Amino acid sequence: MSQTETLIETPEGRGPQRVDRRAFFATTIGAATIGAGALALTAAPAAAQAVVSEVDVLNLILNVEYLQANLFAVATGGTVLAAADISGSGTAGAASGARAVSFSDPILAAVAREMAADALAHVRFLRSSLTSNLVVAQPAIDLGASPTGAFSTLARAAGLVGNGQAFDPYANDDNFLLAAFMVKDVAVTAYTGIMDSLTTASFVEAVGGMMSVEAHHAAALRAMLARKGIATLALVDASEAISNARDALDGATDLDQGVRPGTSASGAAIANIAPLNANGLGISRSRQQVLNFFYLNSGTVTTGGFFTAGVNGTIKSTATS
């Protein structure tokens, strides 16, 4: 198996504490690129456009769901989303570079198929929740395995592959599991982060329901990584390295966690399936932090990474002002 198809174990995952590893990634990356019924939402009045509306945050989440839906659809079925599911305003683009995975683990394959179906349902629900003139089109999405692609760029930042090398998410079960982990944890925090922007009761309920599904998905992936990591420690190390690479993109606060278990006071192992803060609450990212990750850039940008021409909609920039 070639180096681009095999997980390359990184000793950094067994090294210093997370705060030290995170500082390393921040120094290395710096500010440069690392590569159910319609709610009939309407646009806010022109005078209120300076304030982010529910339509705006809904469209931001739709961009993320376009990415996920295509990733899992192609990996499990070989085809991208249909034209009827991706039209809308803004600059339309293709989801390119993904291919079907020859899964050897039937459980992982079944879970990936469920995630494909759920992500498509989210896309269709979000689109139906907006009037036709407000829904954004799918932007250009990079899901490829080339050395210059988004997955490879993130994998290099995490030390999974070397300089100039490619990370192929579709080569085998382990690589796909890591690729899904790269994006799914961030999707959960994106939903959590937009909840305070919602005021319509029916919308809060609907987005809360989608957030719950995303959390179940992420937990399933984290559980599989932890279980497979018992025999293949490199997977646990890789999750920690990916976590630190993600953390280096979204600001000074250490938000992210891999799946390395901890220990109780008695010395028993404690799994880390649910990444929580000290109060036992789920991790949240702001809209800008979500875009910093998907653009693979810790600076102020409007394009890059997985969204090569940027996302569609009002919320495009990683700037916080």
Secondary structure, 3 states (H helix, E strand, C coil): CCCCCCCCCCHHHHCCCHHHHHHHHHHHHCCCECCCCCCCECCCCHHHCCCCCHHHHHHHHHHHHHHHHHHHHHHHHCCCCCHHHCCCECCCCCEECCCCCCCCCHHHHHHHHHHHHHHHHHHHHHHHCECCCCCECCCCEECCCCCCCHHHHHHHHCCCCCCCCCCCCCCCHHHHHHHHHHHHHHHHHHHHHHHHHCCCHHHHHHHHHHHHHHHHHHHHHHHHHHHHHHHCHHHHHHHHHHHHHHHCCCCCCCCCCCCCCEECCCCCEECCCCCECCCCCECCCCHHHHHHHHCCECCCCCCECCECCCCCCCCCCCCCC
